[in-house]
Amino acid sequence: MPGQSRARYLICYDIEDDKKRHKLAEMLLDYGDRLQLSVFEADLSENELKTVLDRAKTYVDKNDSFRVYFLCMSCLDKVRTLGRPFYIERDGARII
């Protein structure tokens, strides 16, 4: 939705069922970028976050784990990485 503020979230999960894990990963690709097999980073509005959480309930059983961490702007400035570079493309701009 235009005009809604967005925030950065780190989403990670541990899902036992292969089929559910695969479908959850496919769903998350609609909202963000895959950093590792079960770790995603997404810029979401509050409504999108609620939608992600509602949709994720379909794939998460009582023995599984699904976590969403809010990353504040000062936290983003402190992210350090090693290894291959990662970038996110948003609206034609590349974030490195």
N, C-alpha and C positions, 0 to 999 in steps of 0.2 A: 504494500500500500504506500502510495506517495506520502511523504511528509512524516512518516513514522521514523523515530530514531532507531538506530541499529546498534547492537553491541556485539563484541567478539566472544565466542564461546568455544571451549574445548570439550569435545564429546568423545567419550570412550566407553567401551563395553566389553563384556566377557559373556558370550552366549554359547551354551553347550550344543544346541541343535544346529547342525550345519546348514540346513535349509533356512531356518529362521535367521541365523547369523548372516547368510548371504542376502536375504531379502531386506534385512535391516540396513546393511551396508549400501545396497542399491537405493533405498529410500533416503539415506543420509546424503548421498551424492546429489540429490535434488536441492540440497540446502547448503552444502559446504564442500570443502576439499579434503581429500584423504591424505593424512600425513603418514600414517602407518596402517597396517592391516585393520586394526580396530580402534583407530584414533582419527578423529576428524576435527577440523577447525571451521567455524561458520560465523558469518556476520548475519545476525538475525534480529528482526523486530520482536517485540513482546508477543505479538500474535503468532509469528512464525515459530517462536520458541514453544508456545503452547501447542501448536499443531505438531511439532516434532515430538514432544512428549506424549501427546495423545496417540500419534501413529506408532511410536515405539512400544507402547503398551501391548500391542498385538504380538510382538516378537519376544518379549521379556517374560520369562517364567520365574517362579519364586527362588530357584537356585542360580539364576543369572544375575548379572550386574550391568546397569546402565547408568552412567554418570554424566552430568553436564556441569562444567565449571565456567563461571563468568570470569572473563579476563578484563580487568580495568585497564585504562590507557597507561597508567604508570606501570602496570604489570607487563603490558606488551612491550614497553620500552626496555624492560629488563630481560626479555627472552634472549637466551644464548643458544646457539646451535653449533654442532660439529658435524662433519661429514658433508654429504651432498647438499647443495643449496636448495632451498625450497622457496617458491614464490607463488603468489595468488594473483590471478588476473581478475580485476573488477572493473566493469564499465570501460574497458579499453586501457586501463592503467595497470601496470605491473607493480605489485608490492613485493619487495625482496627483503 
